[in-house]
């Protein structure tokens, strides 16, 4: 970090005209981000940092009012030779130190910061109106992580969602909620939401879970549609029969199916029933993520037997089709319909609009920009 003078003051700007005395030091323990959020360690003394008041007032409307207005802080005699001390006892010291490094273009601003520390910086930026400046730093922190943020635990991803909300970052909020919807089951989504603070509108988890259930229902419907296409009799000359599949005490009736594909059809539908992707998904479907469901269908597609041919193979499209490729193409199309949550809608809790856009992007506001992190969402 920036060099310290003999008096213990951190010289962010050695010729600065102001010293900030900031709260107590909150330093997260150095634990991998793939572990749960750790308890913070409290240090007893405030942190002193020498800064330039000009840098603060240019970037922060709050500091501008404090130091140039009629408040007590505005009466400080700013000077380089004997800089006065401005006490900020309620602020997070490490977060303020990082923000000051950002505002002063100090090299330490590029240092890697744990996600709980990133969230503290977000809160400081929000308090002092520095979100536009802090947002670029936020993006740099995420770019340093590359694809590793895909391995975040639910609680860590919750910190990322909260930081994006606090930075008012539309794109990262969209991407992080997309990752949460895809990666985690309903039960694990609760852990994501548990990491959020009370600035998140009430009902956020309910909305996430509703979107997830509807996406699983959409996948189930697509599985049934593609199965119908695969077994569909397209010619009167095809040798076909009525058929049904018994599963878990229930009988699933099929339309006329090509005789040569009847066994394979039954195997496919039974496999989809086994992973609960045939029929409407139940609310209690809490232990399977969307990615798990997609992988299950992909595995089914890879193991479906080619089956026999009917007597009219040359005219039977069902016998000629590649079942595996057809199912994989359906899954790729479905992946493209998994969309994140619109930050503007969440802030307004526009539930009617939110529920209406499941499986489609919010067109009321703006589409997310193609930031460099987008590739991390590709399976």
Wavefront OBJ file of the C-alpha trace (Angstrom):
o trace
v 0.000 0.000 0.000
v 1.030 3.645 -0.188
v 4.088 4.611 1.868
v 3.643 5.698 5.473
v 5.329 8.649 7.147
v 6.993 8.290 10.577
v 3.783 9.551 12.184
v 1.864 6.563 10.829
v 0.086 8.589 8.169
v -0.273 6.800 4.825
v 0.949 9.179 2.121
v -1.413 8.642 -0.777
v -0.400 12.142 -1.861
v 2.842 13.178 -0.072
v 2.044 16.833 -0.783
v -1.614 16.521 0.160
v -3.343 19.264 2.122
v -5.650 17.054 4.197
v -5.385 13.997 6.463
v -8.353 11.656 6.755
v -8.773 9.766 10.019
v -11.054 6.935 9.047
v -12.981 4.643 11.385
v -11.585 1.364 12.510
v -9.747 -0.998 10.203
v -11.830 -3.875 8.878
v -9.617 -6.383 7.132
v -11.109 -9.603 5.731
v -9.055 -12.691 6.422
v -7.144 -13.929 3.403
v -9.340 -16.862 2.387
v -9.977 -18.194 -1.113
v -13.068 -16.730 -2.733
v -14.348 -20.270 -3.291
v -14.916 -20.527 0.472
v -17.774 -19.046 2.464
v -17.586 -15.396 3.560
v -15.224 -15.110 6.528
v -15.552 -13.106 9.708
v -13.800 -9.754 9.641
v -10.943 -8.872 11.983
v -11.280 -5.592 13.845
v -8.253 -3.382 14.544
v -8.504 -0.805 17.342
v -7.096 2.325 15.704
v -8.360 4.546 12.893
v -6.331 4.702 9.718
v -4.695 8.026 8.790
v -4.193 8.892 5.137
v -2.811 12.055 3.543
v -4.755 13.108 0.480
v -5.388 16.005 -1.865
v -8.651 17.791 -1.119
v -8.826 18.797 -4.787
v -8.953 15.167 -5.897
v -11.692 14.434 -3.367
v -13.877 17.419 -4.210
v -13.586 16.951 -7.977
v -14.711 13.312 -7.832
v -17.145 13.415 -4.920
v -20.095 15.822 -4.649
v -20.347 14.880 -0.963
v -16.738 15.834 -0.196
v -17.219 18.972 -2.279
v -20.106 20.094 -0.070
v -18.292 19.071 3.122
v -15.046 20.900 2.371
v -16.377 23.898 0.459
v -19.706 24.460 2.171
v -20.791 25.990 5.438
v -20.295 22.856 7.512
v -17.696 22.401 10.242
v -15.447 20.536 7.790
v -15.539 23.544 5.488
v -13.752 25.605 8.137
v -10.614 23.460 8.043
v -7.481 25.366 7.027
v -6.256 23.182 4.194
v -2.491 23.403 3.644
v 0.397 21.174 2.590
v 2.757 22.124 5.407
v 0.461 21.209 8.272
v -2.594 19.420 6.853
v -5.627 19.368 9.165
v -7.325 16.118 10.151
v -10.839 15.285 8.981
v -12.380 12.531 11.108
v -14.630 9.986 9.416
v -15.288 7.541 12.278
v -18.243 5.794 10.656
v -16.506 4.782 7.433
v -14.670 1.584 6.620
v -10.964 2.446 6.680
v -9.795 -0.075 4.104
v -12.618 0.865 1.741
v -11.811 4.579 2.052
v -8.106 3.893 1.538
v -8.870 2.039 -1.694
v -11.198 4.808 -2.879
v -8.542 7.456 -2.198
v -5.990 5.409 -4.151
v -8.474 5.267 -7.037
v -9.137 9.018 -6.948
v -5.414 9.819 -6.799
v -4.525 7.340 -9.583
v -2.223 5.596 -7.136
v -0.701 2.283 -8.371
v -2.091 0.488 -5.316
v -5.574 1.025 -6.723
v -4.815 -1.839 -9.132
v -4.188 -4.335 -6.312
v -6.426 -7.392 -6.055
v -9.158 -6.988 -3.419
v -11.281 -9.774 -1.922
v -14.986 -9.573 -2.729
v -15.997 -8.502 0.775
v -13.467 -5.676 0.408
v -14.898 -4.835 -3.023
v -18.315 -4.494 -1.407
v -16.909 -2.107 1.236
v -15.481 0.060 -1.564
v -18.877 -0.021 -3.280
v -20.559 1.229 -0.102
v -18.009 4.023 0.307
v -18.482 5.041 -3.343
v -22.245 5.039 -2.864
v -22.020 7.175 0.284
v -19.735 9.777 -1.313
v -21.292 9.768 -4.789
v -18.265 8.253 -6.536
v -20.004 5.351 -8.290
v -19.020 6.392 -11.845
v -15.332 6.381 -10.863
v -15.646 3.282 -8.702
v -17.428 1.323 -11.411
v -14.350 1.272 -13.668
v -12.265 0.005 -10.746
v -14.962 -2.634 -10.093
v -14.709 -3.881 -13.684
v -10.920 -4.076 -13.354
v -11.276 -6.194 -10.215
v -13.523 -8.632 -12.071
v -11.237 -8.767 -15.090
v -8.370 -9.747 -12.765
v -10.418 -12.780 -11.765
v -10.933 -13.942 -15.357
v -13.144 -17.033 -15.436
v -12.414 -17.911 -11.797
v -15.540 -16.110 -10.614
v -17.499 -19.064 -12.040
v -16.221 -21.080 -9.044
v -17.637 -18.648 -6.480
v -19.700 -20.137 -3.695
v -23.311 -18.905 -3.355
v -22.374 -16.516 -0.530
v -19.474 -15.060 -2.544
v -21.624 -14.628 -5.629
v -24.124 -12.895 -3.344
v -21.396 -10.371 -2.473
v -20.850 -9.770 -6.189
v -24.582 -9.248 -6.778
v -24.702 -6.821 -3.830
v -21.628 -4.927 -5.063
v -23.164 -4.589 -8.538
v -26.379 -3.265 -6.985
v -24.452 -0.803 -4.787
v -22.307 0.396 -7.702
v -25.536 0.704 -9.719
v -23.835 -1.463 -12.342
v -26.511 -2.686 -14.754
v -24.227 -5.023 -16.719
v -22.557 -6.845 -13.823
v -25.865 -7.177 -11.973
v -27.303 -8.797 -15.095
v -24.335 -11.160 -15.533
v -24.084 -12.140 -11.855
v -27.808 -12.877 -11.548
v -27.628 -14.893 -14.775
v -24.822 -16.941 -13.207
v -26.848 -17.426 -10.007
v -29.904 -18.600 -11.936
v -27.863 -21.025 -14.030
v -25.414 -22.406 -11.457
v -27.395 -22.849 -8.268
v -30.410 -24.835 -7.177
v -33.308 -23.161 -5.395
v -31.836 -24.131 -2.035
v -28.460 -22.608 -2.900
v -30.132 -19.438 -4.190
v -31.157 -18.841 -0.580
v -27.449 -18.631 0.298
v -26.905 -16.082 -2.477
v -29.708 -13.903 -1.132
v -28.527 -14.337 2.485
v -25.333 -12.454 1.552
v -27.342 -9.400 0.435
v -28.172 -6.473 2.705
v -31.416 -4.596 3.275
v -30.871 -2.341 0.254
v -32.128 -5.225 -1.892
v -35.892 -4.877 -2.382
v -38.090 -7.289 -0.468
v -39.192 -10.215 -2.588
v -35.937 -10.496 -4.545
v -35.491 -14.192 -3.689
v -39.103 -14.915 -4.593
v -38.525 -13.352 -7.975
v -35.276 -15.268 -8.582
v -36.950 -18.538 -7.645
v -39.990 -17.793 -9.813
v -37.736 -17.125 -12.798
v -35.786 -20.327 -12.130
v -38.915 -22.488 -11.876
v -40.300 -20.984 -15.074
v -37.009 -21.638 -16.876
v -37.095 -25.269 -15.734
v -40.684 -25.492 -16.966
v -39.543 -23.997 -20.266
v -36.826 -26.663 -20.544
v -39.371 -29.368 -19.749
v -41.697 -28.042 -22.462
v -38.847 -27.931 -24.977
v -37.925 -31.533 -24.134
v -41.502 -32.574 -24.846
v -41.613 -30.548 -28.052
v -38.371 -31.992 -29.408
v -39.476 -35.512 -28.465
v -42.730 -34.944 -30.336
v -40.756 -33.852 -33.386
v -38.490 -36.898 -33.189
v -41.289 -39.460 -32.992
v -43.730 -37.636 -35.238
v -45.106 -39.750 -38.093
v -44.714 -37.695 -41.251
v -45.849 -40.199 -43.874
v -48.891 -42.448 -44.179
v -46.557 -45.137 -45.486
v -44.560 -45.198 -42.250
v -45.143 -48.310 -40.180
v -46.543 -46.809 -36.978
v -48.469 -47.780 -33.856
v -50.035 -46.169 -30.800
v -47.700 -46.368 -27.806
v -47.393 -45.519 -24.125
v -44.644 -45.392 -21.515
v -45.105 -46.458 -17.890
v -43.095 -44.514 -15.328
v -43.396 -44.495 -11.547
v -46.912 -45.876 -11.660
v -48.062 -43.391 -14.285
v -48.720 -44.034 -17.938
v -47.523 -41.497 -20.511
v -49.507 -41.837 -23.722
v -47.687 -41.102 -26.969
v -49.017 -40.128 -30.350
v -48.534 -42.563 -33.198
v -44.866 -43.481 -33.253
v -42.701 -45.188 -35.852
v -42.441 -48.877 -34.953
v -38.696 -48.864 -35.478
v -38.310 -45.981 -32.992
v -40.820 -47.085 -30.349
v -38.198 -48.562 -28.009
v -35.943 -45.536 -28.307
v -38.912 -43.196 -27.784
v -39.845 -44.972 -24.576
v -36.259 -44.877 -23.360
v -35.966 -41.139 -24.028
v -39.227 -40.264 -22.283
v -38.485 -42.525 -19.301
v -35.094 -40.821 -18.908
v -36.731 -37.373 -19.005
v -39.275 -38.514 -16.410
v -36.411 -39.705 -14.199
v -34.925 -36.197 -14.078
v -38.381 -34.612 -13.659
v -38.294 -32.890 -17.038
v -41.432 -34.428 -18.429
v -44.500 -32.504 -17.359
v -44.737 -29.411 -15.170
v -41.841 -28.831 -12.783
v -42.877 -28.839 -9.134
v -42.212 -25.993 -6.705
v -40.303 -28.369 -4.496
v -37.709 -28.915 -7.220
v -35.057 -27.317 -4.998
v -31.946 -29.442 -5.434
v -31.279 -29.200 -9.167
v -29.830 -26.170 -10.933
v -30.635 -25.216 -14.510
v -27.106 -26.234 -15.535
v -27.604 -29.633 -13.862
v -30.868 -30.068 -15.745
v -29.242 -29.119 -19.071
v -26.372 -31.545 -18.409
v -28.849 -34.314 -17.571
v -30.669 -33.851 -20.885
v -27.347 -33.684 -22.771
v -26.290 -36.980 -21.157
v -29.605 -38.531 -22.139
v -29.102 -37.371 -25.727
v -25.622 -38.915 -25.786
v -26.842 -42.322 -24.599
v -30.090 -42.757 -26.552
v -29.792 -45.848 -28.753
v -30.091 -45.397 -32.486
v -32.950 -47.889 -32.503
v -34.196 -49.985 -35.363
v -35.538 -48.802 -38.672
v -39.102 -49.270 -39.803
v -40.030 -50.965 -43.081
v -40.071 -47.619 -44.903
v -36.798 -46.116 -43.678
v -36.251 -44.254 -46.942
v -39.496 -42.344 -46.389
v -39.511 -42.191 -42.572
v -37.957 -38.959 -41.338
v -38.007 -40.195 -37.738
v -35.634 -43.020 -38.655
v -33.391 -40.697 -40.640
v -33.060 -37.907 -38.048
v -30.089 -37.649 -35.680
v -31.802 -37.647 -32.296
v -28.653 -36.613 -30.433
v -27.951 -33.605 -32.675
v -31.594 -32.514 -32.581
v -31.660 -32.535 -28.764
v -28.278 -30.767 -28.484
v -29.478 -28.015 -30.850
v -32.564 -27.560 -28.665
v -30.358 -27.214 -25.566
v -28.180 -24.588 -27.254
v -31.270 -22.559 -28.152
v -32.506 -22.876 -24.571
v -29.175 -21.647 -23.149
v -29.582 -18.461 -25.174
v -32.925 -17.842 -23.461
v -31.499 -17.794 -19.923
v -31.442 -14.092 -19.117
v -30.332 -12.235 -16.022
v -32.350 -9.777 -13.952
v -32.838 -6.157 -14.993
v -31.454 -3.854 -12.289
v -33.875 -1.050 -13.157
v -36.859 -3.375 -12.767
v -35.540 -4.685 -9.447
v -35.002 -1.169 -8.064
v -38.571 -0.301 -9.020
v -39.790 -3.822 -8.122
v -41.856 -3.781 -11.286
v -43.119 -7.315 -10.644
v -45.672 -7.396 -13.430
v -43.016 -6.499 -15.985
v -40.431 -8.804 -14.379
v -42.639 -11.875 -14.454
v -43.723 -11.086 -17.994
v -40.179 -11.160 -19.345
v -39.099 -14.603 -18.111
v -37.229 -16.183 -21.001
v -36.688 -12.831 -22.716
v -34.574 -9.732 -22.165
v -36.044 -6.629 -20.604
v -36.869 -4.333 -23.495
v -38.281 -1.568 -21.315
v -34.838 -0.456 -20.263
v -31.616 -1.313 -22.064
v -29.923 -4.510 -23.105
v -26.707 -5.333 -21.222
v -23.513 -4.252 -22.916
v -21.151 -6.934 -24.193
v -18.529 -6.491 -21.494
v -15.394 -8.618 -21.476
v -16.835 -10.910 -18.820
v -19.623 -12.196 -21.043
v -17.564 -15.177 -22.174
v -17.562 -16.440 -18.591
v -21.251 -17.294 -18.908
v -20.673 -19.621 -21.844
v -20.900 -23.190 -20.717
l 1 2 3 4 5 6 7 8 9 10 11 12 13 14 15 16 17 18 19 20 21 22 23 24 25 26 27 28 29 30 31 32 33 34 35 36 37 38 39 40 41 42 43 44 45 46 47 48 49 50 51 52 53 54 55 56 57 58 59 60 61 62 63 64 65 66 67 68 69 70 71 72 73 74 75 76 77 78 79 80 81 82 83 84 85 86 87 88 89 90 91 92 93 94 95 96 97 98 99 100 101 102 103 104 105 106 107 108 109 110 111 112 113 114 115 116 117 118 119 120 121 122 123 124 125 126 127 128 129 130 131 132 133 134 135 136 137 138 139 140 141 142 143 144 145 146 147 148 149 150 151 152 153 154 155 156 157 158 159 160 161 162 163 164 165 166 167 168 169 170 171 172 173 174 175 176 177 178 179 180 181 182 183 184 185 186 187 188 189 190 191 192 193 194 195 196 197 198 199 200 201 202 203 204 205 206 207 208 209 210 211 212 213 214 215 216 217 218 219 220 221 222 223 224 225 226 227 228 229 230 231 232 233 234 235 236 237 238 239 240 241 242 243 244 245 246 247 248 249 250 251 252 253 254 255 256 257 258 259 260 261 262 263 264 265 266 267 268 269 270 271 272 273 274 275 276 277 278 279 280 281 282 283 284 285 286 287 288 289 290 291 292 293 294 295 296 297 298 299 300 301 302 303 304 305 306 307 308 309 310 311 312 313 314 315 316 317 318 319 320 321 322 323 324 325 326 327 328 329 330 331 332 333 334 335 336 337 338 339 340 341 342 343 344 345 346 347 348 349 350 351 352 353 354 355 356 357 358 359 360 361 362 363 364 365 366 367 368 369 370 371 372 373 374 375 376 377 378 379
